[in-house]
Amino acid sequence: MHRMNRTSPYVVAAACLFVTTGALNQANSQPASPPKLDYEFFKTKVQPVFLTKREGHTRCVVCHTINNAPLHLVPLSPGSTSWNEAQSQQNFQLVQKVVVAGYEDSPLVKHPLAEAAGGDPHHGGGQQFASKNDPAWQTLRAFVLGAK
Ligand code: HEC
């Protein structure tokens, strides 16, 4: 009996260590789960990418509000140069058809990127981003990776 009383604190300590280690492992593995897409980042940073004219290319908004491609955006209201709040929220839902959160090869990121830079070989809208150094391309990538 005397021996049991002396060993039991060690058993308790070992059990605590096990629980603590388990909790730490769980915390460490969290970044591996998909990040959440941020609406404000989408509205203020990504939508302008869709509206900007790039040399030698048509703006994303021109094609992607009227065609049946997997990326479909809400048409701008007559006379408007950008989307209002309700339209932005709709776009945020619509864009998720071409975004897998946390996956940087999502179609939104890979499709308009030049093939030579690692993009898809064909996009009806052209190779809008010549390289991964293009800040607008980096904005698309950051969004997909959960930037706020
Ligand atoms: C000249 C018209 C045009 C413009 C401008 C254009 N696209 Fe496209 N896009 C298309 C067409 C057509 C398709 C469907 C066929 C294809 O995959 O190329 C498409 C497909 C896509 C897809 C879906 C890929 C898939 O299969 O899931 C994405 C994402 C996309 N475009 C992003 C963009 C972005 C971002 C821009 C602006 C930087 C842009 N596009 C500009 C015509 C355009």
Backbone and ligand atoms as CSV (ligand in chain L), in Angstrom:
chain,resi,resn,atom,element,x,y,z
A,1,MET,N,N,0.840,-1.200,0.000
A,1,MET,CA,C,0.000,0.000,0.000
A,1,MET,C,C,0.876,1.251,0.000
A,2,HIS,N,N,1.925,1.233,0.845
A,2,HIS,CA,C,2.820,2.370,0.957
A,2,HIS,C,C,3.434,2.692,-0.428
A,3,ARG,N,N,3.830,1.666,-1.145
A,3,ARG,CA,C,4.448,1.863,-2.454
A,3,ARG,C,C,3.439,2.486,-3.446
A,4,MET,N,N,2.219,2.064,-3.407
A,4,MET,CA,C,1.182,2.608,-4.277
A,4,MET,C,C,1.035,4.120,-4.092
A,5,ASN,N,N,1.040,4.556,-2.785
A,5,ASN,CA,C,0.865,5.981,-2.505
A,5,ASN,C,C,2.014,6.807,-3.061
A,6,ARG,N,N,3.209,6.188,-3.128
A,6,ARG,CA,C,4.349,6.955,-3.632
A,6,ARG,C,C,4.335,7.047,-5.162
A,7,THR,N,N,3.835,6.020,-5.805
A,7,THR,CA,C,3.897,6.052,-7.277
A,7,THR,C,C,2.743,6.840,-7.901
A,8,SER,N,N,1.639,6.895,-7.203
A,8,SER,CA,C,0.481,7.509,-7.864
A,8,SER,C,C,0.695,8.947,-8.358
A,9,PRO,N,N,1.440,9.821,-7.625
A,9,PRO,CA,C,1.639,11.178,-8.178
A,9,PRO,C,C,2.302,11.137,-9.560
A,10,TYR,N,N,3.179,10.165,-9.780
A,10,TYR,CA,C,3.839,10.086,-11.081
A,10,TYR,C,C,2.833,9.716,-12.168
A,11,VAL,N,N,1.922,8.823,-11.796
A,11,VAL,CA,C,0.905,8.417,-12.770
A,11,VAL,C,C,0.067,9.627,-13.154
A,12,VAL,N,N,-0.294,10.425,-12.146
A,12,VAL,CA,C,-1.097,11.624,-12.404
A,12,VAL,C,C,-0.316,12.601,-13.275
A,13,ALA,N,N,0.965,12.793,-12.960
A,13,ALA,CA,C,1.795,13.722,-13.721
A,13,ALA,C,C,1.888,13.267,-15.175
A,14,ALA,N,N,2.092,11.962,-15.360
A,14,ALA,CA,C,2.203,11.436,-16.721
A,14,ALA,C,C,0.904,11.655,-17.489
A,15,ALA,N,N,-0.207,11.465,-16.807
A,15,ALA,CA,C,-1.501,11.651,-17.459
A,15,ALA,C,C,-1.669,13.104,-17.881
A,16,CYS,N,N,-1.234,14.026,-17.012
A,16,CYS,CA,C,-1.344,15.449,-17.327
A,16,CYS,C,C,-0.507,15.788,-18.546
A,17,LEU,N,N,0.702,15.259,-18.572
A,17,LEU,CA,C,1.615,15.516,-19.669
A,17,LEU,C,C,0.985,15.042,-20.976
A,18,PHE,N,N,0.360,13.883,-20.913
A,18,PHE,CA,C,-0.271,13.318,-22.106
A,18,PHE,C,C,-1.381,14.246,-22.615
A,19,VAL,N,N,-2.193,14.725,-21.696
A,19,VAL,CA,C,-3.316,15.603,-22.071
A,19,VAL,C,C,-2.782,16.893,-22.675
A,20,THR,N,N,-1.745,17.469,-22.017
A,20,THR,CA,C,-1.166,18.722,-22.495
A,20,THR,C,C,-0.605,18.559,-23.905
A,21,THR,N,N,0.147,17.484,-24.092
A,21,THR,CA,C,0.758,17.241,-25.398
A,21,THR,C,C,-0.325,17.100,-26.465
A,22,GLY,N,N,-1.387,16.406,-26.097
A,22,GLY,CA,C,-2.484,16.225,-27.046
A,22,GLY,C,C,-3.073,17.560,-27.456
A,23,ALA,N,N,-3.269,18.457,-26.492
A,23,ALA,CA,C,-3.850,19.768,-26.767
A,23,ALA,C,C,-2.930,20.582,-27.678
A,24,LEU,N,N,-1.615,20.496,-27.419
A,24,LEU,CA,C,-0.658,21.240,-28.243
A,24,LEU,C,C,-0.677,20.753,-29.681
A,25,ASN,N,N,-0.718,19.452,-29.846
A,25,ASN,CA,C,-0.742,18.896,-31.195
A,25,ASN,C,C,-1.958,19.398,-31.967
A,26,GLN,N,N,-3.057,19.475,-31.244
A,26,GLN,CA,C,-4.283,19.919,-31.887
A,26,GLN,C,C,-4.132,21.372,-32.338
A,27,ALA,N,N,-3.551,22.218,-31.464
A,27,ALA,CA,C,-3.356,23.628,-31.790
A,27,ALA,C,C,-2.427,23.751,-32.994
A,28,ASN,N,N,-1.369,22.940,-33.028
A,28,ASN,CA,C,-0.413,23.013,-34.132
A,28,ASN,C,C,-1.031,22.623,-35.458
A,29,SER,N,N,-1.997,21.728,-35.427
A,29,SER,CA,C,-2.532,21.222,-36.681
A,29,SER,C,C,-3.599,22.155,-37.248
A,30,GLN,N,N,-3.982,23.179,-36.485
A,30,GLN,CA,C,-5.071,24.040,-36.961
A,30,GLN,C,C,-4.785,24.797,-38.259
A,31,PRO,N,N,-3.572,25.326,-38.472
A,31,PRO,CA,C,-3.338,26.036,-39.734
A,31,PRO,C,C,-3.552,25.146,-40.960
A,32,ALA,N,N,-3.518,23.833,-40.788
A,32,ALA,CA,C,-3.708,22.933,-41.918
A,32,ALA,C,C,-5.170,22.864,-42.357
A,33,SER,N,N,-6.093,23.239,-41.478
A,33,SER,CA,C,-7.501,23.222,-41.876
A,33,SER,C,C,-7.763,24.449,-42.755
A,34,PRO,N,N,-8.755,24.368,-43.666
A,34,PRO,CA,C,-8.933,25.442,-44.641
A,34,PRO,C,C,-9.202,26.792,-43.984
A,35,PRO,N,N,-8.560,27.864,-44.455
A,35,PRO,CA,C,-8.836,29.186,-43.909
A,35,PRO,C,C,-10.214,29.655,-44.350
A,36,LYS,N,N,-10.715,30.658,-43.683
A,36,LYS,CA,C,-12.020,31.199,-44.028
A,36,LYS,C,C,-11.814,32.352,-45.012
A,37,LEU,N,N,-12.607,32.402,-46.063
A,37,LEU,CA,C,-12.502,33.503,-47.016
A,37,LEU,C,C,-13.067,34.757,-46.366
A,38,ASP,N,N,-12.382,35.888,-46.564
A,38,ASP,CA,C,-12.778,37.119,-45.902
A,38,ASP,C,C,-13.571,38.039,-46.842
A,39,TYR,N,N,-14.782,38.348,-46.435
A,39,TYR,CA,C,-15.652,39.163,-47.283
A,39,TYR,C,C,-15.105,40.576,-47.520
A,40,GLU,N,N,-14.617,41.246,-46.461
A,40,GLU,CA,C,-14.109,42.618,-46.609
A,40,GLU,C,C,-12.924,42.655,-47.578
A,41,PHE,N,N,-12.045,41.669,-47.458
A,41,PHE,CA,C,-10.895,41.595,-48.371
A,41,PHE,C,C,-11.391,41.415,-49.802
A,42,PHE,N,N,-12.386,40.561,-49.960
A,42,PHE,CA,C,-12.953,40.347,-51.294
A,42,PHE,C,C,-13.509,41.650,-51.859
A,43,LYS,N,N,-14.315,42.328,-51.040
A,43,LYS,CA,C,-15.007,43.534,-51.499
A,43,LYS,C,C,-14.021,44.662,-51.851
A,44,THR,N,N,-13.039,44.883,-50.967
A,44,THR,CA,C,-12.175,46.054,-51.136
A,44,THR,C,C,-10.921,45.789,-51.964
A,45,LYS,N,N,-10.490,44.514,-52.059
A,45,LYS,CA,C,-9.239,44.227,-52.764
A,45,LYS,C,C,-9.434,43.388,-54.034
A,46,VAL,N,N,-10.315,42.393,-53.964
A,46,VAL,CA,C,-10.465,41.479,-55.105
A,46,VAL,C,C,-11.373,42.070,-56.187
A,47,GLN,N,N,-12.479,42.645,-55.791
A,47,GLN,CA,C,-13.393,43.203,-56.796
A,47,GLN,C,C,-12.714,44.242,-57.696
A,48,PRO,N,N,-11.859,45.117,-57.130
A,48,PRO,CA,C,-11.142,46.054,-58.016
A,48,PRO,C,C,-10.296,45.341,-59.086
A,49,VAL,N,N,-9.804,44.148,-58.774
A,49,VAL,CA,C,-9.032,43.388,-59.778
A,49,VAL,C,C,-9.943,43.042,-60.960
A,50,PHE,N,N,-11.202,42.726,-60.658
A,50,PHE,CA,C,-12.158,42.372,-61.713
A,50,PHE,C,C,-12.536,43.591,-62.569
A,51,LEU,N,N,-12.351,44.781,-61.993
A,51,LEU,CA,C,-12.792,46.015,-62.661
A,51,LEU,C,C,-11.667,46.741,-63.397
A,52,THR,N,N,-10.428,46.323,-63.133
A,52,THR,CA,C,-9.274,47.038,-63.690
A,52,THR,C,C,-8.932,46.582,-65.102
A,53,LYS,N,N,-8.673,47.568,-65.957
A,53,LYS,CA,C,-8.264,47.285,-67.326
A,53,LYS,C,C,-6.760,47.011,-67.360
A,54,ARG,N,N,-6.400,45.860,-67.948
A,54,ARG,CA,C,-4.994,45.535,-68.112
A,54,ARG,C,C,-4.616,45.633,-69.591
A,55,GLU,N,N,-3.443,46.180,-69.837
A,55,GLU,CA,C,-2.948,46.409,-71.189
A,55,GLU,C,C,-3.110,45.158,-72.065
A,56,GLY,N,N,-3.788,45.312,-73.188
A,56,GLY,CA,C,-3.934,44.198,-74.131
A,56,GLY,C,C,-5.043,43.215,-73.767
A,57,HIS,N,N,-5.772,43.500,-72.689
A,57,HIS,CA,C,-6.825,42.579,-72.243
A,57,HIS,C,C,-8.135,43.317,-71.986
A,58,THR,N,N,-9.196,42.522,-72.016
A,58,THR,CA,C,-10.506,43.057,-71.643
A,58,THR,C,C,-10.665,42.876,-70.135
A,59,ARG,N,N,-11.412,43.769,-69.504
A,59,ARG,CA,C,-11.605,43.649,-68.050
A,59,ARG,C,C,-12.431,42.394,-67.714
A,60,CYS,N,N,-12.089,41.730,-66.596
A,60,CYS,CA,C,-12.807,40.517,-66.162
A,60,CYS,C,C,-14.323,40.751,-66.158
A,61,VAL,N,N,-14.722,41.912,-65.630
A,61,VAL,CA,C,-16.143,42.199,-65.445
A,61,VAL,C,C,-16.908,42.188,-66.773
A,62,VAL,N,N,-16.242,42.559,-67.860
A,62,VAL,CA,C,-16.915,42.643,-69.153
A,62,VAL,C,C,-17.414,41.263,-69.600
A,63,CYS,N,N,-16.560,40.261,-69.478
A,63,CYS,CA,C,-16.956,38.909,-69.906
A,63,CYS,C,C,-17.729,38.153,-68.821
A,64,HIS,N,N,-17.262,38.276,-67.600
A,64,HIS,CA,C,-17.779,37.388,-66.555
A,64,HIS,C,C,-19.112,37.811,-65.931
A,65,THR,N,N,-19.748,38.799,-66.524
A,65,THR,CA,C,-21.109,39.123,-66.104
A,65,THR,C,C,-22.102,38.637,-67.168
A,66,ILE,N,N,-21.575,38.305,-68.359
A,66,ILE,CA,C,-22.483,37.928,-69.442
A,66,ILE,C,C,-22.276,36.506,-69.950
A,67,ASN,N,N,-21.119,35.905,-69.684
A,67,ASN,CA,C,-20.912,34.549,-70.215
A,67,ASN,C,C,-21.321,33.487,-69.198
A,68,ASN,N,N,-21.248,32.245,-69.627
A,68,ASN,CA,C,-21.662,31.140,-68.758
A,68,ASN,C,C,-20.486,30.409,-68.132
A,69,ALA,N,N,-19.343,31.068,-68.059
A,69,ALA,CA,C,-18.154,30.452,-67.452
A,69,ALA,C,C,-18.425,30.183,-65.968
A,70,PRO,N,N,-17.654,29.261,-65.386
A,70,PRO,CA,C,-17.845,28.967,-63.953
A,70,PRO,C,C,-17.715,30.211,-63.071
A,71,LEU,N,N,-16.907,31.191,-63.500
A,71,LEU,CA,C,-16.859,32.455,-62.768
A,71,LEU,C,C,-17.954,33.364,-63.315
A,72,HIS,N,N,-18.953,33.618,-62.489
A,72,HIS,CA,C,-20.009,34.526,-62.923
A,72,HIS,C,C,-20.178,35.621,-61.885
A,73,LEU,N,N,-20.176,36.880,-62.357
A,73,LEU,CA,C,-20.323,38.035,-61.472
A,73,LEU,C,C,-21.610,38.780,-61.793
A,74,VAL,N,N,-22.099,39.503,-60.803
A,74,VAL,CA,C,-23.321,40.297,-60.980
A,74,VAL,C,C,-23.030,41.456,-61.945
A,75,PRO,N,N,-23.904,41.691,-62.920
A,75,PRO,CA,C,-23.691,42.842,-63.817
A,75,PRO,C,C,-23.720,44.150,-63.022
A,76,LEU,N,N,-22.911,45.110,-63.442
A,76,LEU,CA,C,-22.935,46.426,-62.796
A,76,LEU,C,C,-24.262,47.111,-63.108
A,77,SER,N,N,-24.766,47.897,-62.162
A,77,SER,CA,C,-25.987,48.665,-62.420
A,77,SER,C,C,-25.660,49.736,-63.458
A,78,PRO,N,N,-26.644,50.085,-64.292
A,78,PRO,CA,C,-26.398,51.100,-65.316
A,78,PRO,C,C,-25.808,52.374,-64.700
A,79,GLY,N,N,-24.735,52.862,-65.291
A,79,GLY,CA,C,-24.105,54.089,-64.792
A,79,GLY,C,C,-23.122,53.875,-63.653
A,80,SER,N,N,-23.064,52.639,-63.116
A,80,SER,CA,C,-22.161,52.358,-61.994
A,80,SER,C,C,-20.818,51.847,-62.469
A,81,THR,N,N,-19.759,52.222,-61.759
A,81,THR,CA,C,-18.426,51.722,-62.106
A,81,THR,C,C,-17.960,50.663,-61.105
A,82,SER,N,N,-18.780,50.396,-60.080
A,82,SER,CA,C,-18.445,49.309,-59.154
A,82,SER,C,C,-19.729,48.722,-58.574
A,83,TRP,N,N,-19.568,47.656,-57.768
A,83,TRP,CA,C,-20.728,46.972,-57.216
A,83,TRP,C,C,-21.160,47.598,-55.895
A,84,ASN,N,N,-22.456,47.604,-55.630
A,84,ASN,CA,C,-22.926,48.071,-54.322
A,84,ASN,C,C,-22.811,46.933,-53.299
A,85,GLU,N,N,-23.218,47.221,-52.072
A,85,GLU,CA,C,-23.041,46.248,-50.983
A,85,GLU,C,C,-23.734,44.910,-51.272
A,86,ALA,N,N,-24.996,44.972,-51.666
A,86,ALA,CA,C,-25.750,43.734,-51.914
A,86,ALA,C,C,-25.139,42.947,-53.072
A,87,GLN,N,N,-24.728,43.656,-54.107
A,87,GLN,CA,C,-24.109,42.988,-55.260
A,87,GLN,C,C,-22.763,42.379,-54.880
A,88,SER,N,N,-22.024,43.080,-54.029
A,88,SER,CA,C,-20.726,42.565,-53.582
A,88,SER,C,C,-20.903,41.266,-52.797
A,89,GLN,N,N,-21.940,41.253,-51.971
A,89,GLN,CA,C,-22.200,40.040,-51.185
A,89,GLN,C,C,-22.580,38.874,-52.096
A,90,GLN,N,N,-23.334,39.195,-53.140
A,90,GLN,CA,C,-23.693,38.156,-54.117
A,90,GLN,C,C,-22.450,37.652,-54.848
A,91,ASN,N,N,-21.593,38.588,-55.248
A,91,ASN,CA,C,-20.345,38.207,-55.916
A,91,ASN,C,C,-19.482,37.312,-55.034
A,92,PHE,N,N,-19.481,37.639,-53.734
A,92,PHE,CA,C,-18.678,36.859,-52.787
A,92,PHE,C,C,-19.141,35.402,-52.762
A,93,GLN,N,N,-20.457,35.200,-52.882
A,93,GLN,CA,C,-20.979,33.828,-52.944
A,93,GLN,C,C,-20.640,33.198,-54.294
A,94,LEU,N,N,-20.856,33.948,-55.360
A,94,LEU,CA,C,-20.649,33.426,-56.717
A,94,LEU,C,C,-19.200,33.021,-56.974
A,95,VAL,N,N,-18.275,33.807,-56.451
A,95,VAL,CA,C,-16.861,33.557,-56.731
A,95,VAL,C,C,-16.396,32.232,-56.110
A,96,GLN,N,N,-17.148,31.771,-55.110
A,96,GLN,CA,C,-16.728,30.558,-54.419
A,96,GLN,C,C,-16.855,29.296,-55.273
A,97,LYS,N,N,-17.496,29.448,-56.441
A,97,LYS,CA,C,-17.543,28.325,-57.387
A,97,LYS,C,C,-16.173,28.055,-58.008
A,98,VAL,N,N,-15.308,29.081,-57.990
A,98,VAL,CA,C,-13.976,28.911,-58.572
A,98,VAL,C,C,-12.870,29.095,-57.534
A,99,VAL,N,N,-13.252,28.943,-56.272
A,99,VAL,CA,C,-12.283,29.070,-55.179
A,99,VAL,C,C,-12.416,27.896,-54.224
A,100,VAL,N,N,-11.299,27.265,-53.932
A,100,VAL,CA,C,-11.252,26.313,-52.833
A,100,VAL,C,C,-10.373,26.974,-51.781
A,101,ALA,N,N,-10.979,27.350,-50.652
A,101,ALA,CA,C,-10.240,28.087,-49.626
A,101,ALA,C,C,-8.967,27.336,-49.227
A,102,GLY,N,N,-7.860,28.042,-49.257
A,102,GLY,CA,C,-6.592,27.460,-48.850
A,102,GLY,C,C,-5.835,26.767,-49.972
A,103,TYR,N,N,-6.461,26.677,-51.147
A,103,TYR,CA,C,-5.855,25.957,-52.267
A,103,TYR,C,C,-5.397,26.972,-53.314
A,104,GLU,N,N,-4.097,27.219,-53.384
A,104,GLU,CA,C,-3.623,28.313,-54.246
A,104,GLU,C,C,-3.684,27.989,-55.734
A,105,ASP,N,N,-3.993,26.750,-56.079
A,105,ASP,CA,C,-4.203,26.426,-57.495
A,105,ASP,C,C,-5.694,26.479,-57.856
A,106,SER,N,N,-6.481,27.153,-57.044
A,106,SER,CA,C,-7.902,27.342,-57.359
A,106,SER,C,C,-8.026,28.001,-58.738
A,107,PRO,N,N,-9.093,27.672,-59.496
A,107,PRO,CA,C,-9.263,28.266,-60.830
A,107,PRO,C,C,-9.155,29.796,-60.837
A,108,LEU,N,N,-9.666,30.462,-59.829
A,108,LEU,CA,C,-9.594,31.929,-59.811
A,108,LEU,C,C,-8.145,32.414,-59.873
A,109,VAL,N,N,-7.249,31.645,-59.292
A,109,VAL,CA,C,-5.838,32.028,-59.219
A,109,VAL,C,C,-5.075,31.539,-60.447
A,110,LYS,N,N,-5.374,30.324,-60.856
A,110,LYS,CA,C,-4.577,29.669,-61.896
A,110,LYS,C,C,-5.053,29.972,-63.312
A,111,HIS,N,N,-6.348,30.178,-63.468
A,111,HIS,CA,C,-6.888,30.294,-64.828
A,111,HIS,C,C,-6.421,31.546,-65.577
A,112,PRO,N,N,-6.447,32.730,-64.946
A,112,PRO,CA,C,-6.017,33.929,-65.696
A,112,PRO,C,C,-4.505,34.174,-65.674
A,113,LEU,N,N,-3.745,33.299,-65.039
A,113,LEU,CA,C,-2.288,33.465,-64.963
A,113,LEU,C,C,-1.626,32.889,-66.225
A,114,ALA,N,N,-0.579,33.571,-66.708
A,114,ALA,CA,C,0.142,33.105,-67.898
A,114,ALA,C,C,0.642,31.673,-67.708
A,115,GLU,N,N,0.507,30.892,-68.762
A,115,GLU,CA,C,0.932,29.489,-68.689
A,115,GLU,C,C,2.412,29.395,-68.311
A,116,ALA,N,N,3.230,30.280,-68.894
A,116,ALA,CA,C,4.670,30.257,-68.625
A,116,ALA,C,C,4.981,30.520,-67.148
A,117,ALA,N,N,4.047,31.151,-66.451
A,117,ALA,CA,C,4.255,31.465,-65.032
A,117,ALA,C,C,3.612,30.411,-64.130
A,118,GLY,N,N,3.057,29.358,-64.750
A,118,GLY,CA,C,2.446,28.285,-63.966
A,118,GLY,C,C,0.932,28.271,-64.042
A,119,GLY,N,N,0.377,29.098,-64.920
A,119,GLY,CA,C,-1.075,29.150,-65.062
A,119,GLY,C,C,-1.609,28.082,-65.998
A,120,ASP,N,N,-2.940,28.126,-66.204
A,120,ASP,CA,C,-3.582,27.163,-67.109
A,120,ASP,C,C,-3.220,27.488,-68.563
A,121,PRO,N,N,-3.191,26.466,-69.428
A,121,PRO,CA,C,-2.822,26.681,-70.827
A,121,PRO,C,C,-3.835,27.510,-71.612
A,122,HIS,N,N,-5.116,27.478,-71.253
A,122,HIS,CA,C,-6.062,28.258,-72.037
A,122,HIS,C,C,-7.079,28.981,-71.173
A,123,HIS,N,N,-7.260,30.252,-71.447
A,123,HIS,CA,C,-8.314,31.033,-70.801
A,123,HIS,C,C,-8.917,31.943,-71.859
A,124,GLY,N,N,-10.233,31.860,-72.032
A,124,GLY,CA,C,-10.927,32.695,-73.004
A,124,GLY,C,C,-10.633,34.179,-72.816
A,125,GLY,N,N,-10.269,34.564,-71.597
A,125,GLY,CA,C,-9.986,35.963,-71.297
A,125,GLY,C,C,-8.519,36.314,-71.377
A,126,GLY,N,N,-7.710,35.362,-71.807
A,126,GLY,CA,C,-6.288,35.619,-71.997
A,126,GLY,C,C,-5.452,35.447,-70.743
A,127,GLN,N,N,-4.153,35.582,-70.938
A,127,GLN,CA,C,-3.197,35.439,-69.839
A,127,GLN,C,C,-3.040,36.825,-69.221
A,128,GLN,N,N,-3.945,37.133,-68.330
A,128,GLN,CA,C,-4.045,38.494,-67.798
A,128,GLN,C,C,-2.888,38.875,-66.885
A,129,PHE,N,N,-2.275,37.868,-66.273
A,129,PHE,CA,C,-1.159,38.156,-65.374
A,129,PHE,C,C,0.077,37.435,-65.896
A,130,ALA,N,N,1.076,38.223,-66.324
A,130,ALA,CA,C,2.261,37.658,-66.960
A,130,ALA,C,C,3.120,36.872,-65.969
A,131,SER,N,N,3.086,37.275,-64.716
A,131,SER,CA,C,3.917,36.576,-63.731
A,131,SER,C,C,3.278,36.635,-62.345
A,132,LYS,N,N,3.821,35.802,-61.482
A,132,LYS,CA,C,3.321,35.760,-60.106
A,132,LYS,C,C,3.719,37.000,-59.316
A,133,ASN,N,N,4.541,37.848,-59.927
A,133,ASN,CA,C,4.922,39.099,-59.254
A,133,ASN,C,C,3.866,40.181,-59.424
A,134,ASP,N,N,2.917,39.941,-60.292
A,134,ASP,CA,C,1.869,40.933,-60.521
A,134,ASP,C,C,1.062,41.126,-59.227
A,135,PRO,N,N,1.014,42.358,-58.697
A,135,PRO,CA,C,0.329,42.587,-57.424
A,135,PRO,C,C,-1.154,42.189,-57.460
A,136,ALA,N,N,-1.796,42.374,-58.610
A,136,ALA,CA,C,-3.212,42.008,-58.703
A,136,ALA,C,C,-3.372,40.495,-58.605
A,137,TRP,N,N,-2.455,39.763,-59.243
A,137,TRP,CA,C,-2.502,38.301,-59.138
A,137,TRP,C,C,-2.272,37.882,-57.687
A,138,GLN,N,N,-1.325,38.569,-57.037
A,138,GLN,CA,C,-1.028,38.232,-55.635
A,138,GLN,C,C,-2.230,38.499,-54.730
A,139,THR,N,N,-3.039,39.477,-55.117
A,139,THR,CA,C,-4.255,39.756,-54.354
A,139,THR,C,C,-5.236,38.587,-54.458
A,140,LEU,N,N,-5.378,38.040,-55.684
A,140,LEU,CA,C,-6.274,36.884,-55.866
A,140,LEU,C,C,-5.793,35.710,-55.016
A,141,ARG,N,N,-4.483,35.490,-55.064
A,141,ARG,CA,C,-3.906,34.375,-54.315
A,141,ARG,C,C,-4.099,34.580,-52.802
A,142,ALA,N,N,-3.831,35.798,-52.343
A,142,ALA,CA,C,-3.963,36.093,-50.908
A,142,ALA,C,C,-5.400,35.852,-50.439
A,143,PHE,N,N,-6.353,36.259,-51.267
A,143,PHE,CA,C,-7.764,36.067,-50.921
A,143,PHE,C,C,-8.074,34.581,-50.724
A,144,VAL,N,N,-7.625,33.781,-51.693
A,144,VAL,CA,C,-7.890,32.336,-51.634
A,144,VAL,C,C,-7.251,31.713,-50.381
A,145,LEU,N,N,-6.116,32.283,-49.986
A,145,LEU,CA,C,-5.420,31.745,-48.817
A,145,LEU,C,C,-5.944,32.339,-47.506
A,146,GLY,N,N,-7.003,33.156,-47.590
A,146,GLY,CA,C,-7.666,33.613,-46.366
A,146,GLY,C,C,-7.225,34.968,-45.843
A,147,ALA,N,N,-6.572,35.781,-46.688
A,147,ALA,CA,C,-6.108,37.100,-46.228
A,147,ALA,C,C,-7.269,37.967,-45.737
A,148,LYS,N,N,-6.970,38.768,-44.701
A,148,LYS,CA,C,-7.986,39.681,-44.162
A,148,LYS,C,C,-7.566,41.120,-44.389
L,1,HEC,C1,C,-12.654,38.139,-73.109
L,1,HEC,C2,C,-13.500,37.551,-72.103
L,1,HEC,C3,C,-12.892,37.222,-70.755
L,1,HEC,C4,C,-12.192,38.044,-69.904
L,1,HEC,C5,C,-11.830,39.481,-70.096
L,1,HEC,C6,C,-11.870,37.237,-68.737
L,1,HEC,N1,N,-12.346,35.968,-68.883
L,1,HEC,FE1,FE,-12.222,34.480,-67.554
L,1,HEC,N2,N,-13.150,33.217,-68.831
L,1,HEC,C7,C,-13.610,33.554,-70.089
L,1,HEC,C8,C,-14.208,32.386,-70.720
L,1,HEC,C9,C,-14.809,32.339,-72.107
L,1,HEC,C10,C,-14.116,31.342,-69.789
L,1,HEC,C11,C,-14.596,29.886,-69.976
L,1,HEC,C12,C,-13.701,29.127,-70.902
L,1,HEC,C13,C,-12.323,29.057,-70.356
L,1,HEC,O1,O,-12.105,28.316,-69.393
L,1,HEC,O2,O,-11.475,29.768,-70.860
L,1,HEC,C14,C,-13.451,31.895,-68.629
L,1,HEC,C15,C,-13.217,31.187,-67.480
L,1,HEC,C16,C,-12.709,31.732,-66.318
L,1,HEC,C17,C,-12.623,31.043,-65.058
L,1,HEC,C18,C,-13.173,29.657,-64.770
L,1,HEC,C19,C,-12.160,28.594,-64.912
L,1,HEC,C20,C,-12.768,27.249,-64.626
L,1,HEC,O3,O,-12.848,26.445,-65.543
L,1,HEC,O4,O,-13.197,27.022,-63.504
L,1,HEC,C21,C,-12.039,31.888,-64.188
L,1,HEC,C22,C,-11.733,31.621,-62.730
L,1,HEC,C23,C,-11.753,33.117,-64.875
L,1,HEC,N3,N,-12.175,32.992,-66.177
L,1,HEC,C24,C,-11.180,34.216,-64.297
L,1,HEC,C25,C,-10.997,35.428,-64.945
L,1,HEC,C26,C,-10.401,36.595,-64.319
L,1,HEC,C27,C,-9.943,36.664,-62.874
L,1,HEC,C28,C,-10.364,37.564,-65.261
L,1,HEC,C29,C,-9.778,38.931,-65.144
L,1,HEC,C30,C,-8.432,39.012,-64.608
L,1,HEC,C31,C,-10.979,37.015,-66.464
L,1,HEC,N4,N,-11.334,35.725,-66.234
L,1,HEC,C32,C,-11.170,37.719,-67.645
L,1,HEC,C33,C,-13.559,34.799,-70.662
L,1,HEC,C34,C,-12.965,35.909,-70.109
